[in-house]
Amino acid sequence: MAHQLLAERNAVETLYRAFSEQNPDLVDTVLAPTWEDIPLAPDQGPGPAGIKPIIRMVAAAFPDVRITIHDMVQAPGKIGVRAEISGTHLGALFGIAPTGRKVSFRLHEFHTVADGLVTTTWHMEDWFGLFQQLGQFPQAG
């Protein structure tokens, strides 16, 4: 049981490291081929391949991006995470030109894990808080 819990925790932590280390291919080692990301971002494709452009977009907008995990609550096959994304806005994001501002915003996620791979992620980021820190919101399109 302890080995299972550790393997599941490592899988989730590696998903976040893919962002912090700007290494999208890390997700191939920890996401199931049929991984579901709920909700999908605009234009995000399914599975592990679908998150890679998102990781690249975040890294381009925040070259010093870091995901800091504040809490993990775990039961076999399930992990809840309270984390924070931080970085300096040095690249365009959703049409918002770089502001040079240091920002941080909250992230809450629940993951299901089977056989050491993340199978589903339900997530909620505080985009409203981020856009407030940037001083502007994306233009409606």
N, C-alpha and C positions, 0 to 999 in steps of 0.2 A: 504493500500500500504506500509506504513512504517513497519508494522508488517511483511509483506511478505519479504521485503528487509532484515530486521534484521534476520529472520529465515534462509534465504538463505545464508547470510554472516556467521552465526553461523555454518551452515552445512560445508561450505568450511574451516572455521577455525578449526573445529573439525577434518577434514581430515588431516590437518597438525599437529594437536596435537597428532594424532595417532603415528606419527613419533617421535616428540619431547618427548612424554611421554612413548614411546616404548610400546604402548598398541594397538596392531593390531585390537582388537575387537571393538574399537571405530568406525571403519568404518561401522560396521553393523547398527549403528544408523543414518548414514548420507548418505550412498551410496545406490542408487536404486538397487534392485536385478539384474537388467539388465544393470548396470553401464558399460559404455565403457571407457576404458583407452587407449588413442591413442597417440603414438604407444605403443603396449605392449612390455615389456622388454623381453629379451630372456628367454624362458621357462615359462613366466608368463601366468597363466590361466585367464579366463574371470571373470568378476564380482568382487564383494567385496572379495570373497575367494582368488582370484588371486593376490591381492595386499598384502595380509598378509605375505606371504614369503618374499616379497620385503622389507616390513617394518622390519621384523626380520633380514634380511641380512644387511640392512643399520645400524640397531642398533648394530649388532655384529661387524661390521667394525668400527663404530664410536659410542662407548658407551655413549658419551656425545653429541650426535647429537641434533641440534636445527634447526628449520626452522623459520626464521625471515621474517615476511611479511613487505615489504617496501611500497607497494602500492596495493590498491584494487580499481578497477573501476567497477561500478555496474550499471546495468539496470535490470528491472524485468526479472528474469529467466536467467540472464547471469552475470558472474563475471570474470574479468581479474585480474590476480595476478602477481606481480613482487616480488620475494622473494629470500632468500639466505639460503642455507644449509651449516651449519658449524659443525665442530667436530674435534676430534683428531683420527687419523688413528691408531687404536690399534688392529684391527682384519683384517684378509685377505679380500680383495675385488677384485673380478674378477681375482683371482689368484695372485694378488699383495700382497706380505707379508707385515705385519704391518711396518710402517715407523716411527710411533710416531709423525708425523708432524701434526700440526694444520692446517686445510684447510678450505676454504669456496668457494662455487661455486654458480653460479646463477641458478635460476629456473624461468621460465615464463610459466604460464598456463592460459587457458581459460576453464571455467566450464559452463555447462548448468544445471539449477536447476528447478525441478518441484515438487510441493507439499512438499517442504522442503527437498527434497533429490537430491543429485548430480546425474545427469543422464549421463553426458559425461564429460570427461576431456581430453583436448588436451594439451600436455606438451612438454617442451624442457628444458633439463638440460645442463649445460656447462660441459659435461664430459671431453672434451679436456682440459679445464682449470684445472679441478681436477687432471687429470693425469699429467699435467705439474707440478703442485704443489707437487705431489707425486714423481716426478722425473722418472717416468716410465709409460709405457702403457701396457695393458693386452697383452699377447701373442696371436697371431692369431691362431685360432684353427680350 
